[in-house]
């Protein structure tokens, strides 16, 4: 049986994202909920979050306590130097 796309524990997170936060980073479920982590799918959702069109290119999104952060590149492994993008008007 294959893993569901979205987490059964936190419906706003894809299963792989939830597993990374819990197992990879050791963040408790309560902290994940408190911080409001979620998986965004597509450029339209990024636009709704205030990211500029240039920032809506293929990126990895990390949701931090201060808000969403984009890491350019298709996967973390393909990014030689991690650079962070914040939504327009952000840090």
N, C-alpha and C positions, 0 to 999 in steps of 0.2 A: 504494500500500500504506500502511495506516495504522500509526502508531507503536504499539508494544505498551504496555499499561497500566503494566506494571512494567519497570524498567530491566533490561537484559540484563547490565549491569556490576555493579550492586548490587541484588540481588533484593528487598531490604527497602524500596527506594525506588520510588515511582511515577516513570515516565519524566519527567514534567514537573517533579517535585521534584528529581530528579537533574540535569536540564538547568539548572534555576535555580541549584543549588549550584555546578555546574561552570562554566557560561557566565556566569550572572548575577553570581555572587559570586567566581568564580575560585578555588574551593577544589579542591585536587588530589584524585584518587581515593583516594590513600593516607590523606590527612587525613580525608576523608569516612568511610572505613572505621574509622580510629582513633577518631574521635569518636562513632561509632555512630549516625549519622543514620539515620532511618527514617521512613516514611510510615505513620501510623496511620489506620485506617479505622473510624469509628464510635465511638459512646459507650461500648460495652462495652470496647474496647481502652483508652480513656482511663481507665475505672474500674480496670482491671487495673494501670495505671501509677500509681494513687494519687490521681487527680483527683476532687474532690468532685462530687456531682450538679449543682450550680450551675455548675461549671466545664466540664461536659460538653456545654454548649449549643453552637450553631454557632460555631465558632472556627477560626482558622488556627493550626496547631501548628508551632512552630519547635523543633527539637531542638538544644540548645546543649551545649557540653562539660559544663555543670553539670546537665543534665537537660532535660526537656521544658518549653517555654514556650508558653502559649496567647495568641494575640492575638484579642480579641473582634471579631466581624464576619464577614461572608461572604467578603470579599476584602480584601486589604490596602488597596485603593483606597477602600473604604467606611469605613475607620476614620480619623476625623478626627484623633484623638490616640491614638497607640499606647500601650496599657496592657498590662502583662504580668501573667499569672496563673501562679503556681507551684503545684505539687501541694500538698495539705494537709500542713502541717508543714514545708514548704519555706521558701525565703527570703521 
